[in-house]
């Protein structure tokens, strides 16, 4: 007598559970493999059943029972396989859409989502893209209002500065000049925010990084400020040149203002470009390393040493994210602060 298993799919189901527990993402071909094995098991089971049936029934009886059962089994397996493929395709599209959304930095600087795939997923991607375009339009309007408002403030500040010079009281004149200087710095900071938004939408292009860095250092030298440059890139890079220049200027200005000196160190590591601005100042209290990136924030220590708006590092981080890079601050063991800008190197 033939012995056949009570549960022919038990081993397969156990294997499936192990695969699902060991990996969050199942391969696309796994449903096909599962149904293929199930089909083999069912066909084998049908063969065993037919052999068993042959022992107790004549051929007409066997045919009337076995043939419809085989046809229904094949149809059921076909429908189940097609459904499994569709579900697998839908899950893959949803995972790709999720990955694309997670890749966004929240500032609208990423590419539009792909609107291909199953209808439900394509409709969702299309709705997200429409929302992103609407948000970008609103941000552009707010940017224009901010730039116009900050620019219009320059004229009355200039008049007030000229009238301040006519005051006879030296103490009052000096106090008003300090207040006007602080107001002027706030106006310039607002304009910097507008420029930051414009630079964040800048397209990448192929640039000579060494020429860009040399020109930046030369501008500081022309202004009578010494900034040392160490190392070379040695190759063209694909980046946003205006955004990169703005980030480095903010980091160098902070180093000169709060650290007393600045040095720009350049090195290439595998597929990354590292630009580190270091100084010899007192550094930053470790507990405030994250807080200094917040807009308008100024730590008590830095506020007492030099004037500022508290926007330099916030703008630098915003532009760094737009360039798909990283900006980190670290106190040096030998004293001073290192502001490290890391950018990905892509084929030029």
HELIX and SHEET records of a PDB file:
HELIX    1   1 UNK A   10  UNK A   22  1                                  13    
HELIX    2   2 UNK A   30  UNK A   56  1                                  27    
HELIX    3   3 UNK A   59  UNK A  103  1                                  45    
HELIX    4   4 UNK A  119  UNK A  164  1                                  46    
HELIX    5   5 UNK A  170  UNK A  200  1                                  31    
HELIX    6   6 UNK A  209  UNK A  222  1                                  14    
HELIX    7   7 UNK A  241  UNK A  254  1                                  14    
HELIX    8   8 UNK A  255  UNK A  259  3                                   5    
HELIX    9   9 UNK A  286  UNK A  288  5                                   3    
HELIX   10  10 UNK A  291  UNK A  293  5                                   3    
HELIX   11  11 UNK A  300  UNK A  305  1                                   6    
HELIX   12  12 UNK A  312  UNK A  322  1                                  11    
SHEET    1   A 2 UNK A 205  UNK A 208  0                                        
SHEET    2   A 2 UNK A 236  UNK A 239 -1                                        
SHEET    1   B 5 UNK A 228  UNK A 230  0                                        
SHEET    2   B 5 UNK A 263  UNK A 269  1                                        
SHEET    3   B 5 UNK A 272  UNK A 278 -1                                        
SHEET    4   B 5 UNK A 337  UNK A 344 -1                                        
SHEET    5   B 5 UNK A 326  UNK A 331 -1                                        
END                                                                             
